Amino acid sequence: MKSGFAVLIGRSNVGKSTLMNTMVGTKIAATSFRAQMTRQVIHGAVNTEEGQIVFLDTPGIFKDKKNRLTGKLIEKAKEALDGVDVILYVVDPSREIGDEEKYTYGLIRHLDIPKILVINKSDLHREEKKYLQSYLEWGQDFEGVFELSALRASHIQPLVQKVMEIVPEGEAMYDDMQMTNISDKFWVAEIIREKVFSVFDKEVPYSITVEVDDMEDKPEKFVIAARILTDAERYKKMIIGKGGLKIKEIGKMARRELEQALNKKIFLDLEVEVDKHWVDRV
């Protein structure tokens, strides 16, 4: 049996979380058009007849030296490179090779670990993929180059097969009933945070998080108590909205997705608080 770890690394918004969700076959990592959506290293196990690959979704590389959260997230991405068997460098052909791409490449270039260049978003129109050729030329430094669409689940299997060829012999890290390292509370919190960004587009900054305080599985429903945390009173008011309309919309969207995933009615008690120290807990 083959078994190993494959890390997904790259700048923010290239589709790493979507790619991992697609490969695993279920939504483990929250996704958003917003940078820095992924804040923890999340595992997703893929099982085949040949063995198991554990993919590691990492925080996106986002160069903002003034932001303490950004620095912590980049460190998490760096730490995820330790002990892996394959590196998947995920890029977006609609974006030129800029500072984040060069910085990320610098992190992995000299590591004695097999590297694969994954060019995501192959479903974009040709005129949108204006930097595709630049990445293809860059791909000469990698063991393989794969063009695919994580969103459309297109050309995913050849990548999984290539990774399986590379990983060593070994025992599975996760059993068949467990696909990830994240807790149920963390997963619920990520779904809620995703909905906050969906509702507010770019109005609300990155400086929010969600913490789930309690989850109770009752015979007819799940009862969940959660808090949206922000570092400023003005953002608290914005998230609540006039007459509580915004927080109700967030709750409705989160409940809908959770009920579909869990196939059970959800009672969600959602509050908003100011906490200037939440970044310390990331």
Contacts in CASP RR format, 6 or more apart in sequence:
PFRMAT RR
TARGET T0000
AUTHOR 0000-0000-0000
METHOD contacts of the structure
MODEL  1
MKSGFAVLIGRSNVGKSTLMNTMVGTKIAATSFRAQMTRQVIHGAVNTEE
GQIVFLDTPGIFKDKKNRLTGKLIEKAKEALDGVDVILYVVDPSREIGDE
EKYTYGLIRHLDIPKILVINKSDLHREEKKYLQSYLEWGQDFEGVFELSA
LRASHIQPLVQKVMEIVPEGEAMYDDMQMTNISDKFWVAEIIREKVFSVF
DKEVPYSITVEVDDMEDKPEKFVIAARILTDAERYKKMIIGKGGLKIKEI
GKMARRELEQALNKKIFLDLEVEVDKHWVDRV
1 50 0 8 1.000
1 51 0 8 1.000
1 52 0 8 1.000
1 169 0 8 1.000
1 170 0 8 1.000
1 171 0 8 1.000
1 172 0 8 1.000
2 50 0 8 1.000
2 51 0 8 1.000
2 52 0 8 1.000
2 164 0 8 1.000
2 167 0 8 1.000
2 168 0 8 1.000
2 169 0 8 1.000
2 170 0 8 1.000
3 51 0 8 1.000
3 52 0 8 1.000
3 53 0 8 1.000
3 54 0 8 1.000
3 167 0 8 1.000
3 168 0 8 1.000
3 169 0 8 1.000
3 170 0 8 1.000
3 171 0 8 1.000
3 172 0 8 1.000
3 173 0 8 1.000
4 52 0 8 1.000
4 53 0 8 1.000
4 54 0 8 1.000
4 84 0 8 1.000
4 85 0 8 1.000
4 86 0 8 1.000
4 167 0 8 1.000
4 168 0 8 1.000
4 170 0 8 1.000
4 173 0 8 1.000
5 53 0 8 1.000
5 54 0 8 1.000
5 55 0 8 1.000
5 56 0 8 1.000
5 83 0 8 1.000
5 84 0 8 1.000
5 85 0 8 1.000
5 86 0 8 1.000
5 167 0 8 1.000
5 173 0 8 1.000
6 53 0 8 1.000
6 54 0 8 1.000
6 55 0 8 1.000
6 56 0 8 1.000
6 84 0 8 1.000
6 85 0 8 1.000
6 86 0 8 1.000
6 87 0 8 1.000
6 88 0 8 1.000
6 163 0 8 1.000
6 167 0 8 1.000
7 55 0 8 1.000
7 56 0 8 1.000
7 58 0 8 1.000
7 80 0 8 1.000
7 81 0 8 1.000
7 84 0 8 1.000
7 86 0 8 1.000
7 87 0 8 1.000
7 88 0 8 1.000
8 16 0 8 1.000
8 19 0 8 1.000
8 20 0 8 1.000
8 55 0 8 1.000
8 56 0 8 1.000
8 57 0 8 1.000
8 58 0 8 1.000
8 88 0 8 1.000
8 90 0 8 1.000
8 118 0 8 1.000
9 16 0 8 1.000
9 58 0 8 1.000
9 60 0 8 1.000
9 61 0 8 1.000
9 77 0 8 1.000
9 80 0 8 1.000
9 81 0 8 1.000
9 87 0 8 1.000
9 88 0 8 1.000
9 89 0 8 1.000
9 90 0 8 1.000
9 104 0 8 1.000
9 107 0 8 1.000
9 108 0 8 1.000
10 16 0 8 1.000
10 58 0 8 1.000
10 60 0 8 1.000
10 61 0 8 1.000
10 77 0 8 1.000
10 89 0 8 1.000
10 90 0 8 1.000
10 91 0 8 1.000
10 100 0 8 1.000
10 101 0 8 1.000
10 104 0 8 1.000
11 60 0 8 1.000
11 61 0 8 1.000
11 62 0 8 1.000
11 91 0 8 1.000
11 92 0 8 1.000
11 95 0 8 1.000
11 100 0 8 1.000
11 101 0 8 1.000
11 104 0 8 1.000
12 35 0 8 1.000
12 36 0 8 1.000
12 37 0 8 1.000
12 59 0 8 1.000
12 60 0 8 1.000
12 61 0 8 1.000
12 62 0 8 1.000
12 100 0 8 1.000
13 33 0 8 1.000
13 34 0 8 1.000
13 35 0 8 1.000
13 92 0 8 1.000
14 60 0 8 1.000
14 90 0 8 1.000
14 91 0 8 1.000
14 92 0 8 1.000
14 95 0 8 1.000
14 120 0 8 1.000
14 121 0 8 1.000
15 31 0 8 1.000
15 90 0 8 1.000
15 92 0 8 1.000
15 120 0 8 1.000
15 121 0 8 1.000
15 150 0 8 1.000
16 38 0 8 1.000
16 57 0 8 1.000
16 58 0 8 1.000
16 60 0 8 1.000
16 90 0 8 1.000
17 29 0 8 1.000
17 30 0 8 1.000
17 31 0 8 1.000
17 37 0 8 1.000
17 38 0 8 1.000
17 42 0 8 1.000
17 57 0 8 1.000
18 31 0 8 1.000
18 150 0 8 1.000
18 151 0 8 1.000
19 90 0 8 1.000
19 118 0 8 1.000
19 120 0 8 1.000
19 148 0 8 1.000
19 150 0 8 1.000
19 156 0 8 1.000
20 28 0 8 1.000
20 29 0 8 1.000
20 42 0 8 1.000
20 44 0 8 1.000
20 55 0 8 1.000
20 57 0 8 1.000
21 27 0 8 1.000
21 28 0 8 1.000
21 29 0 8 1.000
21 31 0 8 1.000
21 150 0 8 1.000
22 150 0 8 1.000
22 151 0 8 1.000
22 153 0 8 1.000
22 156 0 8 1.000
23 44 0 8 1.000
23 46 0 8 1.000
23 55 0 8 1.000
23 156 0 8 1.000
23 159 0 8 1.000
23 160 0 8 1.000
24 44 0 8 1.000
24 45 0 8 1.000
24 46 0 8 1.000
24 55 0 8 1.000
24 179 0 8 1.000
24 180 0 8 1.000
26 179 0 8 1.000
27 261 0 8 1.000
28 42 0 8 1.000
28 44 0 8 1.000
28 57 0 8 1.000
28 179 0 8 1.000
28 180 0 8 1.000
28 182 0 8 1.000
28 187 0 8 1.000
29 38 0 8 1.000
29 42 0 8 1.000
29 57 0 8 1.000
29 190 0 8 1.000
30 37 0 8 1.000
30 38 0 8 1.000
30 190 0 8 1.000
30 191 0 8 1.000
30 193 0 8 1.000
30 194 0 8 1.000
31 37 0 8 1.000
31 194 0 8 1.000
32 194 0 8 1.000
32 197 0 8 1.000
32 198 0 8 1.000
33 197 0 8 1.000
34 197 0 8 1.000
34 202 0 8 1.000
34 206 0 8 1.000
35 60 0 8 1.000
35 62 0 8 1.000
35 206 0 8 1.000
36 59 0 8 1.000
36 60 0 8 1.000
36 62 0 8 1.000
36 69 0 8 1.000
36 70 0 8 1.000
36 73 0 8 1.000
36 206 0 8 1.000
37 193 0 8 1.000
37 194 0 8 1.000
37 197 0 8 1.000
38 57 0 8 1.000
38 58 0 8 1.000
38 59 0 8 1.000
38 60 0 8 1.000
38 73 0 8 1.000
39 59 0 8 1.000
39 69 0 8 1.000
39 73 0 8 1.000
39 76 0 8 1.000
39 209 0 8 1.000
39 282 0 8 1.000
40 59 0 8 1.000
40 76 0 8 1.000
40 182 0 8 1.000
40 186 0 8 1.000
40 282 0 8 1.000
41 56 0 8 1.000
41 57 0 8 1.000
41 58 0 8 1.000
41 59 0 8 1.000
41 76 0 8 1.000
41 77 0 8 1.000
41 79 0 8 1.000
41 80 0 8 1.000
42 56 0 8 1.000
42 57 0 8 1.000
42 180 0 8 1.000
42 181 0 8 1.000
42 182 0 8 1.000
43 54 0 8 1.000
43 55 0 8 1.000
43 56 0 8 1.000
43 57 0 8 1.000
43 174 0 8 1.000
43 180 0 8 1.000
43 181 0 8 1.000
43 182 0 8 1.000
44 54 0 8 1.000
44 55 0 8 1.000
44 56 0 8 1.000
44 57 0 8 1.000
44 174 0 8 1.000
44 179 0 8 1.000
44 180 0 8 1.000
44 181 0 8 1.000
45 52 0 8 1.000
45 53 0 8 1.000
45 54 0 8 1.000
45 55 0 8 1.000
45 172 0 8 1.000
45 173 0 8 1.000
45 174 0 8 1.000
45 178 0 8 1.000
45 179 0 8 1.000
45 180 0 8 1.000
46 52 0 8 1.000
46 53 0 8 1.000
46 54 0 8 1.000
46 55 0 8 1.000
46 160 0 8 1.000
47 172 0 8 1.000
47 176 0 8 1.000
48 160 0 8 1.000
48 164 0 8 1.000
50 164 0 8 1.000
51 164 0 8 1.000
51 172 0 8 1.000
52 172 0 8 1.000
52 173 0 8 1.000
52 174 0 8 1.000
53 160 0 8 1.000
53 163 0 8 1.000
53 164 0 8 1.000
53 167 0 8 1.000
54 173 0 8 1.000
54 174 0 8 1.000
55 88 0 8 1.000
56 80 0 8 1.000
56 84 0 8 1.000
58 76 0 8 1.000
58 77 0 8 1.000
58 80 0 8 1.000
59 73 0 8 1.000
59 74 0 8 1.000
59 76 0 8 1.000
59 77 0 8 1.000
60 73 0 8 1.000
60 74 0 8 1.000
60 77 0 8 1.000
61 74 0 8 1.000
61 77 0 8 1.000
61 100 0 8 1.000
61 103 0 8 1.000
61 104 0 8 1.000
61 107 0 8 1.000
62 70 0 8 1.000
62 73 0 8 1.000
62 74 0 8 1.000
62 100 0 8 1.000
63 70 0 8 1.000
63 99 0 8 1.000
63 100 0 8 1.000
63 103 0 8 1.000
64 70 0 8 1.000
67 206 0 8 1.000
68 279 0 8 1.000
69 206 0 8 1.000
69 207 0 8 1.000
69 279 0 8 1.000
69 282 0 8 1.000
72 279 0 8 1.000
72 282 0 8 1.000
73 282 0 8 1.000
77 107 0 8 1.000
78 107 0 8 1.000
81 87 0 8 1.000
81 107 0 8 1.000
81 108 0 8 1.000
81 111 0 8 1.000
81 113 0 8 1.000
84 113 0 8 1.000
85 113 0 8 1.000
85 114 0 8 1.000
85 166 0 8 1.000
85 167 0 8 1.000
85 168 0 8 1.000
86 113 0 8 1.000
86 114 0 8 1.000
86 115 0 8 1.000
86 116 0 8 1.000
86 163 0 8 1.000
86 166 0 8 1.000
86 167 0 8 1.000
87 108 0 8 1.000
87 111 0 8 1.000
87 113 0 8 1.000
87 114 0 8 1.000
87 115 0 8 1.000
87 116 0 8 1.000
88 116 0 8 1.000
88 118 0 8 1.000
88 159 0 8 1.000
88 163 0 8 1.000
89 104 0 8 1.000
89 105 0 8 1.000
89 108 0 8 1.000
89 115 0 8 1.000
89 116 0 8 1.000
89 117 0 8 1.000
89 118 0 8 1.000
89 142 0 8 1.000
90 118 0 8 1.000
90 120 0 8 1.000
91 101 0 8 1.000
91 117 0 8 1.000
91 118 0 8 1.000
91 119 0 8 1.000
91 120 0 8 1.000
91 135 0 8 1.000
92 120 0 8 1.000
92 121 0 8 1.000
93 119 0 8 1.000
93 120 0 8 1.000
93 121 0 8 1.000
93 122 0 8 1.000
93 124 0 8 1.000
93 129 0 8 1.000
93 130 0 8 1.000
93 131 0 8 1.000
93 132 0 8 1.000
93 135 0 8 1.000
94 121 0 8 1.000
94 124 0 8 1.000
94 128 0 8 1.000
94 129 0 8 1.000
94 130 0 8 1.000
94 131 0 8 1.000
95 101 0 8 1.000
95 131 0 8 1.000
96 130 0 8 1.000
96 131 0 8 1.000
96 134 0 8 1.000
97 131 0 8 1.000
97 134 0 8 1.000
97 135 0 8 1.000
97 138 0 8 1.000
105 138 0 8 1.000
108 115 0 8 1.000
109 141 0 8 1.000
114 143 0 8 1.000
114 166 0 8 1.000
115 141 0 8 1.000
115 142 0 8 1.000
115 143 0 8 1.000
116 142 0 8 1.000
116 143 0 8 1.000
116 144 0 8 1.000
116 145 0 8 1.000
116 146 0 8 1.000
116 159 0 8 1.000
116 162 0 8 1.000
116 163 0 8 1.000
117 135 0 8 1.000
117 138 0 8 1.000
117 139 0 8 1.000
117 142 0 8 1.000
117 144 0 8 1.000
117 145 0 8 1.000
117 146 0 8 1.000
118 146 0 8 1.000
118 148 0 8 1.000
118 159 0 8 1.000
119 132 0 8 1.000
119 135 0 8 1.000
119 136 0 8 1.000
119 145 0 8 1.000
119 146 0 8 1.000
119 147 0 8 1.000
119 148 0 8 1.000
120 148 0 8 1.000
120 149 0 8 1.000
120 150 0 8 1.000
121 129 0 8 1.000
121 149 0 8 1.000
121 150 0 8 1.000
121 151 0 8 1.000
122 129 0 8 1.000
122 147 0 8 1.000
122 148 0 8 1.000
122 149 0 8 1.000
122 154 0 8 1.000
122 155 0 8 1.000
123 149 0 8 1.000
123 151 0 8 1.000
123 152 0 8 1.000
123 154 0 8 1.000
135 145 0 8 1.000
136 145 0 8 1.000
139 145 0 8 1.000
143 166 0 8 1.000
144 162 0 8 1.000
146 155 0 8 1.000
146 158 0 8 1.000
146 159 0 8 1.000
146 162 0 8 1.000
147 155 0 8 1.000
148 154 0 8 1.000
148 155 0 8 1.000
148 156 0 8 1.000
148 159 0 8 1.000
149 155 0 8 1.000
150 156 0 8 1.000
174 180 0 8 1.000
182 190 0 8 1.000
184 215 0 8 1.000
185 212 0 8 1.000
185 215 0 8 1.000
186 212 0 8 1.000
188 212 0 8 1.000
188 215 0 8 1.000
188 224 0 8 1.000
188 226 0 8 1.000
188 258 0 8 1.000
189 209 0 8 1.000
189 210 0 8 1.000
189 211 0 8 1.000
189 212 0 8 1.000
189 226 0 8 1.000
190 210 0 8 1.000
191 254 0 8 1.000
191 257 0 8 1.000
191 258 0 8 1.000
192 210 0 8 1.000
192 212 0 8 1.000
192 226 0 8 1.000
192 228 0 8 1.000
192 250 0 8 1.000
192 251 0 8 1.000
192 254 0 8 1.000
192 270 0 8 1.000
193 208 0 8 1.000
193 209 0 8 1.000
193 210 0 8 1.000
193 228 0 8 1.000
195 250 0 8 1.000
195 251 0 8 1.000
195 253 0 8 1.000
195 254 0 8 1.000
195 257 0 8 1.000
196 204 0 8 1.000
196 208 0 8 1.000
196 210 0 8 1.000
196 228 0 8 1.000
196 239 0 8 1.000
196 250 0 8 1.000
197 204 0 8 1.000
198 253 0 8 1.000
199 246 0 8 1.000
199 249 0 8 1.000
199 250 0 8 1.000
199 253 0 8 1.000
200 238 0 8 1.000
200 239 0 8 1.000
200 246 0 8 1.000
203 238 0 8 1.000
204 230 0 8 1.000
204 235 0 8 1.000
204 238 0 8 1.000
204 239 0 8 1.000
205 235 0 8 1.000
207 230 0 8 1.000
207 231 0 8 1.000
207 232 0 8 1.000
207 235 0 8 1.000
207 279 0 8 1.000
208 228 0 8 1.000
208 229 0 8 1.000
208 230 0 8 1.000
208 235 0 8 1.000
208 239 0 8 1.000
209 228 0 8 1.000
209 229 0 8 1.000
209 278 0 8 1.000
209 282 0 8 1.000
210 226 0 8 1.000
210 227 0 8 1.000
210 228 0 8 1.000
210 229 0 8 1.000
211 226 0 8 1.000
211 227 0 8 1.000
211 229 0 8 1.000
211 278 0 8 1.000
212 224 0 8 1.000
212 225 0 8 1.000
212 226 0 8 1.000
213 225 0 8 1.000
213 226 0 8 1.000
213 227 0 8 1.000
214 223 0 8 1.000
214 224 0 8 1.000
214 225 0 8 1.000
215 222 0 8 1.000
215 223 0 8 1.000
215 224 0 8 1.000
215 225 0 8 1.000
216 222 0 8 1.000
216 223 0 8 1.000
216 224 0 8 1.000
220 264 0 8 1.000
220 265 0 8 1.000
221 264 0 8 1.000
221 265 0 8 1.000
221 266 0 8 1.000
221 267 0 8 1.000
222 258 0 8 1.000
222 262 0 8 1.000
222 264 0 8 1.000
222 265 0 8 1.000
222 266 0 8 1.000
222 267 0 8 1.000
223 267 0 8 1.000
223 269 0 8 1.000
224 258 0 8 1.000
224 266 0 8 1.000
224 267 0 8 1.000
224 268 0 8 1.000
224 269 0 8 1.000
225 269 0 8 1.000
226 268 0 8 1.000
226 269 0 8 1.000
226 270 0 8 1.000
226 271 0 8 1.000
227 270 0 8 1.000
227 271 0 8 1.000
227 272 0 8 1.000
227 273 0 8 1.000
228 239 0 8 1.000
228 247 0 8 1.000
228 250 0 8 1.000
228 270 0 8 1.000
228 271 0 8 1.000
228 272 0 8 1.000
228 273 0 8 1.000
229 272 0 8 1.000
229 273 0 8 1.000
229 274 0 8 1.000
229 275 0 8 1.000
229 278 0 8 1.000
230 236 0 8 1.000
230 239 0 8 1.000
230 272 0 8 1.000
230 273 0 8 1.000
230 274 0 8 1.000
230 275 0 8 1.000
231 274 0 8 1.000
231 275 0 8 1.000
231 276 0 8 1.000
231 278 0 8 1.000
231 279 0 8 1.000
232 274 0 8 1.000
233 274 0 8 1.000
236 272 0 8 1.000
236 273 0 8 1.000
236 274 0 8 1.000
238 246 0 8 1.000
239 246 0 8 1.000
239 247 0 8 1.000
239 250 0 8 1.000
239 272 0 8 1.000
240 246 0 8 1.000
240 247 0 8 1.000
240 272 0 8 1.000
241 247 0 8 1.000
247 270 0 8 1.000
247 272 0 8 1.000
250 270 0 8 1.000
251 268 0 8 1.000
251 270 0 8 1.000
254 268 0 8 1.000
254 270 0 8 1.000
255 266 0 8 1.000
255 268 0 8 1.000
258 266 0 8 1.000
258 268 0 8 1.000
259 265 0 8 1.000
259 266 0 8 1.000
END
